């Protein structure tokens, strides 16, 4: 507004000087030169700023003064937009140490032991007349059903386990029954020769290292090197 008022004042002054000059020229022709020189001075003073051509020229001046403010606002907004928001730092979790897998313990190999087993019915040879008819062919000529054989066994196995393994290995018939009252198996028949097949006191008995145990075959735990013999008796063991 200050520039506009200034331009209006200058414009009014110029107009008054022009009118005055015209009047003086009609009345006093010789005085024209001194009167015009101030006008020239005014025009020269206006030259650096370019003479105004009307109100539009004056209205542009205030817009020019406001331009820096707008550019400053843009600069501030662009500066604000260019500044990125601080990125939160990720929380670092403590590294978890890997627990080594336990080394599997080797499974111990069961110790294999050896014992010796034989099966015979030699007592029947002297009592053939007492043998159940039709079973004569079941009695070998020498009375030996199974000659001494080396049988492998594991720790803790019983005489029954060894006998069962041997008869299955060599294809020999065997029949047995578990007796809960004694907590042991009872051998009823081997090679189809049963108790009472050769008299009232006949049946199977066993010996370990030449000694007859006083308990069942399931109760005796075999030891490495034991010699086991199964024998058929015709007289409650008195003939063995």
Secondary structure, DSSP 4 states (H G I P E B T S, - for coil): -HHHHHHHHHHHHHHHHHHHHHHHHHH-GGGHHHHHHHHHHHHHHHHTT----SHHHHHHHHHHHHHHHHHHHHHHHHHHHHSPPPPPPPPPPPPPPPPPPPPPPPPPPPPEEEEEEEEE-GGGGGGGGGSPTT-GGGS-TTSEEEEEEEEEEETT-BHHHHHHHHHHHHT--EEEEEETTTTEEEEEEETTEETTTTSTB-EEEEEETTB--SS-TTTPBP-TT-EEEEEEESBTTTT-
